[in-house]
Structures are given as C-alpha cells and as structure tokens.
Amino acid sequence: MSEPMAKILQIIPADGWEAMFEDEDSVPVVCFALVQGTDEQGAATTEVRPMASLGEAIEFCDDYPNYQGVTRADPDLLDDDDEDEDEDE
C-alpha cells in the first residue's frame, strides 16, 4: 500500500501485463515501479509495485482493496499488431 514517505526509484514498462481486480475486468498495467519506503517498525523497504491507469490518473494497483494480482495478457491479443505489419510487406 502507498505510504506518505514512499519514493519511486525506477519504473519499467509493463507490456503484456494486466492487473486483476475482484468483480471487475482486468486492466492493462502501464509500468512496474521500484518503490522505497518504510515498514511499521521504521525499517527501509524496497518493493516492485504495478501501476495502471485507474480513473483519471496512473495509480498503484495494490492501493485498491479489490486488487488480486497481475497476470500475463493473452499472447494472441498482443501479436495482432505484428501480424498486420507482416501483411503489409
């Protein structure tokens, strides 16, 4: 979950990943963020957290109580663009 003192150290693209939410459709993950923060005892923590366009902003998926995790998107859906390029040649 987000913390007031959390700091994003790095982000990487998340092509092909989806965030799953209970009782809702999956949404594409925009990026994974390497986040530095502190735990309840004040010790430094570092974790990788998925981010998606939820509402009007890009937010941490795990801030939502119905978040269930991430999964790879259907590879057949990802390859559609590649097939279109091959047909043009």
N, CA and C atoms as a LAMMPS dump frame, in Angstrom:
ITEM: TIMESTEP
0
ITEM: NUMBER OF ATOMS
267
ITEM: BOX BOUNDS ff ff ff
-5.0000000000000000e+02 5.0000000000000000e+02
-5.0000000000000000e+02 5.0000000000000000e+02
-5.0000000000000000e+02 5.0000000000000000e+02
ITEM: ATOMS id mol type element x y z
1 1 1 N 0.827 -1.181 0
2 1 2 C 0 0 0
3 1 3 C 0.873 1.247 0
4 2 1 N 0.336 2.341 -0.509
5 2 2 C 1.099 3.58 -0.559
6 2 3 C 1.34 4.121 0.832
7 3 1 N 2.5 4.715 0.973
8 3 2 C 2.879 5.324 2.242
9 3 3 C 3.195 6.783 1.977
10 4 1 N 3.033 7.651 2.965
11 4 2 C 3.342 9.062 2.742
12 4 3 C 4.8 9.286 2.337
13 5 1 N 5.708 8.455 2.801
14 5 2 C 7.115 8.662 2.53
15 5 3 C 7.65 7.723 1.441
16 6 1 N 6.779 7.062 0.673
17 6 2 C 7.226 6.159 -0.384
18 6 3 C 7.86 6.978 -1.51
19 7 1 N 8.911 6.42 -2.098
20 7 2 C 9.629 7.104 -3.164
21 7 3 C 9.834 6.138 -4.325
22 8 1 N 9.428 6.551 -5.524
23 8 2 C 9.651 5.729 -6.706
24 8 3 C 11.101 5.92 -7.136
25 9 1 N 11.853 4.813 -7.162
26 9 2 C 13.254 4.856 -7.551
27 9 3 C 13.431 4.649 -9.051
28 10 1 N 12.575 3.804 -9.64
29 10 2 C 12.705 3.468 -11.051
30 10 3 C 11.38 2.91 -11.556
31 11 1 N 11.095 3.113 -12.829
32 11 2 C 9.934 2.477 -13.445
33 11 3 C 10.387 1.76 -14.715
34 12 1 N 9.679 0.669 -15.046
35 12 2 C 9.933 -0.052 -16.289
36 12 3 C 8.592 -0.33 -16.953
37 13 1 N 8.56 -0.391 -18.276
38 13 2 C 7.304 -0.683 -18.972
39 13 3 C 6.776 -2.057 -18.59
40 14 1 N 5.476 -2.214 -18.695
41 14 2 C 4.838 -3.483 -18.332
42 14 3 C 4.028 -4.031 -19.5
43 15 1 N 4.622 -4.013 -20.687
44 15 2 C 3.923 -4.529 -21.866
45 15 3 C 3.497 -5.971 -21.637
46 16 1 N 2.226 -6.24 -21.887
47 16 2 C 1.733 -7.605 -21.792
48 16 3 C 1.265 -8.035 -20.411
49 17 1 N 1.195 -7.142 -19.454
50 17 2 C 0.735 -7.485 -18.103
51 17 3 C -0.614 -6.833 -17.827
52 18 1 N -1.435 -7.52 -17.051
53 18 2 C -2.744 -6.995 -16.643
54 18 3 C -2.901 -7.109 -15.138
55 19 1 N -3.578 -6.131 -14.552
56 19 2 C -3.92 -6.172 -13.129
57 19 3 C -5.315 -6.763 -12.997
58 20 1 N -5.461 -7.688 -12.046
59 20 2 C -6.755 -8.332 -11.815
60 20 3 C -7.406 -7.732 -10.572
61 21 1 N -8.694 -7.47 -10.686
62 21 2 C -9.467 -6.921 -9.579
63 21 3 C -10.705 -7.787 -9.371
64 22 1 N -11.043 -8.044 -8.115
65 22 2 C -12.218 -8.844 -7.788
66 22 3 C -13.47 -8.158 -8.314
67 23 1 N -14.325 -8.927 -8.991
68 23 2 C -15.611 -8.462 -9.521
69 23 3 C -15.479 -7.334 -10.546
70 24 1 N -14.319 -7.215 -11.205
71 24 2 C -14.129 -6.204 -12.242
72 24 3 C -13.269 -6.791 -13.351
73 25 1 N -13.287 -6.153 -14.508
74 25 2 C -12.426 -6.575 -15.613
75 25 3 C -10.972 -6.264 -15.285
76 26 1 N -10.071 -7.025 -15.89
77 26 2 C -8.647 -6.735 -15.754
78 26 3 C -8.319 -5.462 -16.524
79 27 1 N -7.286 -4.759 -16.074
80 27 2 C -6.846 -3.547 -16.762
81 27 3 C -5.362 -3.684 -17.105
82 28 1 N -4.94 -3.096 -18.226
83 28 2 C -3.519 -3.175 -18.584
84 28 3 C -2.648 -2.454 -17.558
85 29 1 N -1.549 -3.092 -17.193
86 29 2 C -0.566 -2.452 -16.307
87 29 3 C 0.305 -1.563 -17.186
88 30 1 N 0.478 -0.309 -16.784
89 30 2 C 1.273 0.657 -17.538
90 30 3 C 2.757 0.441 -17.286
91 31 1 N 3.116 0.259 -16.011
92 31 2 C 4.514 0.089 -15.646
93 31 3 C 4.618 -0.608 -14.293
94 32 1 N 5.821 -1.082 -14.016
95 32 2 C 6.158 -1.572 -12.683
96 32 3 C 7.094 -0.545 -12.064
97 33 1 N 6.859 -0.212 -10.802
98 33 2 C 7.68 0.781 -10.115
99 33 3 C 8.479 0.114 -8.993
100 34 1 N 9.754 0.448 -8.931
101 34 2 C 10.598 0.049 -7.806
102 34 3 C 10.425 1.144 -6.757
103 35 1 N 9.825 0.782 -5.621
104 35 2 C 9.419 1.764 -4.616
105 35 3 C 10.169 1.539 -3.311
106 36 1 N 10.712 2.614 -2.77
107 36 2 C 11.397 2.573 -1.475
108 36 3 C 10.485 3.225 -0.434
109 37 1 N 10.36 2.581 0.701
110 37 2 C 9.52 3.119 1.771
111 37 3 C 9.995 2.61 3.107
112 38 1 N 9.121 2.649 4.092
113 38 2 C 9.432 2.135 5.424
114 38 3 C 8.289 1.256 5.904
115 39 1 N 8.626 0.241 6.708
116 39 2 C 7.586 -0.618 7.258
117 39 3 C 7.106 -0.054 8.596
118 40 1 N 6.237 -0.815 9.284
119 40 2 C 5.652 -0.35 10.545
120 40 3 C 6.694 -0.08 11.625
121 41 1 N 7.833 -0.778 11.557
122 41 2 C 8.894 -0.6 12.555
123 41 3 C 9.891 0.485 12.151
124 42 1 N 9.691 1.094 10.999
125 42 2 C 10.582 2.152 10.548
126 42 3 C 11.76 1.662 9.722
127 43 1 N 11.801 0.36 9.414
128 43 2 C 12.897 -0.184 8.606
129 43 3 C 12.645 0.123 7.125
130 44 1 N 13.723 0.355 6.395
131 44 2 C 13.615 0.637 4.963
132 44 3 C 13.14 -0.607 4.215
133 45 1 N 12.261 -0.405 3.238
134 45 2 C 11.765 -1.492 2.4
135 45 3 C 11.916 -1.083 0.935
136 46 1 N 12.038 -2.078 0.085
137 46 2 C 12.047 -1.859 -1.357
138 46 3 C 11.17 -2.934 -1.977
139 47 1 N 10.242 -2.523 -2.84
140 47 2 C 9.356 -3.483 -3.474
141 47 3 C 8.999 -3.028 -4.882
142 48 1 N 8.602 -3.985 -5.709
143 48 2 C 8.145 -3.709 -7.06
144 48 3 C 6.623 -3.721 -7.039
145 49 1 N 6.019 -2.627 -7.539
146 49 2 C 4.564 -2.488 -7.489
147 49 3 C 4.009 -2.134 -8.859
148 50 1 N 2.91 -2.768 -9.258
149 50 2 C 2.304 -2.458 -10.558
150 50 3 C 1.508 -1.16 -10.508
151 51 1 N 1.521 -0.453 -11.643
152 51 2 C 0.755 0.785 -11.767
153 51 3 C -0.106 0.708 -13.022
154 52 1 N -1.331 1.237 -12.932
155 52 2 C -2.255 1.228 -14.065
156 52 3 C -3.031 2.53 -14.107
157 53 1 N -3.609 2.81 -15.262
158 53 2 C -4.458 3.979 -15.418
159 53 3 C -5.821 3.635 -14.833
160 54 1 N -6.078 4.134 -13.639
161 54 2 C -7.327 3.844 -12.928
162 54 3 C -8.035 5.167 -12.666
163 55 1 N -9.102 5.389 -13.367
164 55 2 C -9.768 6.679 -13.253
165 55 3 C -9.033 7.691 -14.113
166 56 1 N -8.687 8.819 -13.53
167 56 2 C -8.037 9.887 -14.287
168 56 3 C -6.533 9.965 -14.053
169 57 1 N -5.956 9.011 -13.345
170 57 2 C -4.525 9.067 -13.031
171 57 3 C -3.915 7.673 -13.116
172 58 1 N -2.606 7.634 -13.18
173 58 2 C -1.893 6.366 -13.09
174 58 3 C -1.601 6.14 -11.611
175 59 1 N -2.088 5.014 -11.095
176 59 2 C -2.016 4.752 -9.657
177 59 3 C -1.469 3.359 -9.38
178 60 1 N -1.035 3.15 -8.127
179 60 2 C -0.608 1.822 -7.699
180 60 3 C -1.833 0.922 -7.625
181 61 1 N -1.765 -0.208 -8.303
182 61 2 C -2.894 -1.147 -8.32
183 61 3 C -3.198 -1.689 -6.925
184 62 1 N -2.139 -1.941 -6.14
185 62 2 C -2.34 -2.571 -4.833
186 62 3 C -2.879 -1.611 -3.773
187 63 1 N -3.151 -0.363 -4.154
188 63 2 C -3.829 0.552 -3.232
189 63 3 C -5.329 0.276 -3.162
190 64 1 N -5.833 -0.494 -4.107
191 64 2 C -7.259 -0.798 -4.152
192 64 3 C -7.545 -2.087 -3.382
193 65 1 N -8.566 -2.092 -2.525
194 65 2 C -8.844 -3.271 -1.7
195 65 3 C -9.251 -4.506 -2.497
196 66 1 N -9.765 -4.338 -3.718
197 66 2 C -10.188 -5.494 -4.509
198 66 3 C -9.09 -5.974 -5.467
199 67 1 N -7.871 -5.457 -5.332
200 67 2 C -6.74 -5.883 -6.166
201 67 3 C -6.379 -7.327 -5.84
202 68 1 N -6.184 -8.149 -6.9
203 68 2 C -5.879 -9.565 -6.685
204 68 3 C -4.51 -9.987 -7.205
205 69 1 N -3.863 -9.174 -8.005
206 69 2 C -2.543 -9.531 -8.518
207 69 3 C -2.416 -9.192 -9.988
208 70 1 N -1.288 -9.618 -10.588
209 70 2 C -1.055 -9.378 -12.006
210 70 3 C -0.943 -10.708 -12.742
211 71 1 N -1.223 -10.657 -14.029
212 71 2 C -1.119 -11.828 -14.887
213 71 3 C -0.652 -11.378 -16.255
214 72 1 N -0.102 -12.317 -17.009
215 72 2 C 0.272 -12.004 -18.383
216 72 3 C -0.991 -11.929 -19.224
217 73 1 N -1.039 -10.959 -20.129
218 73 2 C -2.175 -10.809 -21.032
219 73 3 C -2.167 -11.952 -22.036
220 74 1 N -3.305 -12.195 -22.658
221 74 2 C -3.43 -13.23 -23.671
222 74 3 C -2.444 -12.929 -24.808
223 75 1 N -1.476 -13.822 -25.061
224 75 2 C -0.46 -13.543 -26.081
225 75 3 C -1.05 -13.388 -27.482
226 76 1 N -2.191 -14.006 -27.765
227 76 2 C -2.819 -13.85 -29.073
228 76 3 C -3.263 -12.409 -29.304
229 77 1 N -3.696 -11.741 -28.249
230 77 2 C -4.112 -10.348 -28.379
231 77 3 C -2.915 -9.437 -28.585
232 78 1 N -1.769 -9.775 -28.02
233 78 2 C -0.576 -8.949 -28.137
234 78 3 C 0.042 -9.028 -29.525
235 79 1 N -0.109 -10.139 -30.229
236 79 2 C 0.537 -10.339 -31.516
237 79 3 C -0.258 -9.767 -32.689
238 80 1 N -1.438 -9.221 -32.475
239 80 2 C -2.253 -8.708 -33.572
240 80 3 C -1.53 -7.636 -34.368
241 81 1 N -0.815 -6.722 -33.724
242 81 2 C -0.101 -5.664 -34.409
243 81 3 C 1 -6.225 -35.291
244 82 1 N 1.71 -7.257 -34.818
245 82 2 C 2.781 -7.859 -35.586
246 82 3 C 2.245 -8.496 -36.859
247 83 1 N 1.088 -9.133 -36.792
248 83 2 C 0.5 -9.775 -37.962
249 83 3 C 0.118 -8.738 -39.014
250 84 1 N -0.403 -7.579 -38.571
251 84 2 C -0.784 -6.527 -39.501
252 84 3 C 0.437 -6.018 -40.25
253 85 1 N 1.564 -5.871 -39.578
254 85 2 C 2.792 -5.417 -40.217
255 85 3 C 3.271 -6.415 -41.25
256 86 1 N 3.187 -7.716 -40.954
257 86 2 C 3.63 -8.754 -41.878
258 86 3 C 2.776 -8.748 -43.155
259 87 1 N 1.487 -8.474 -43.03
260 87 2 C 0.594 -8.486 -44.181
261 87 3 C 0.887 -7.313 -45.125
262 88 1 N 1.4 -6.201 -44.589
263 88 2 C 1.683 -5.031 -45.405
264 88 3 C 2.909 -5.226 -46.293
265 89 1 N 3.775 -6.146 -45.961
266 89 2 C 5.028 -6.315 -46.717
267 89 3 C 4.827 -7.088 -47.987
